[in-house]
Amino acid sequence: MRPLPTLLAATLLLASACGADRVTVGTPTTQPNGNSIAENSTPAPTSANTVDPVPARIAIEDTTARPQWLKARIAATLGHRKQYPIIRIYRYVYNDQTVYWETAPCCDQQSTVYDTKGNVLCHPDGGITGKGDGQCANFEKRKANERLVWQDPR
């Protein structure tokens, strides 16, 4: 083995690549030498807030709207391990009737819309396509009077 010649070669390569006029290191706020800044170049970083945060929607649970079948559904959900994202159940008016929408936990599962008796009306979103079963494709546009009925507290 010849470690000294290899080390010498590496040192020469590094020195020639990083010589005084070969590499310039600076920060994005450093102006380059010459007149090479274009008018539409990327601006320098700033500590100022450039995006106004969207306030989180505060949901208050409406515990008055829990029919017996929904209480049983909640109990069944609590009997399983916690899902991510957490399960939420909302009440809406959709097509002139009160409905309950249960969110899907994750990953290609469909959310479910129930009528007031607990019958499944449709699956508005989720699944492989993200569009549910197509039975209530207009759910997102036509739902109104949102009330959070329950969310998994775990």
Disulfide bonds with the S-S distance in Angstrom:
Cys106-Cys107 2.09
Cys122-Cys136 1.97
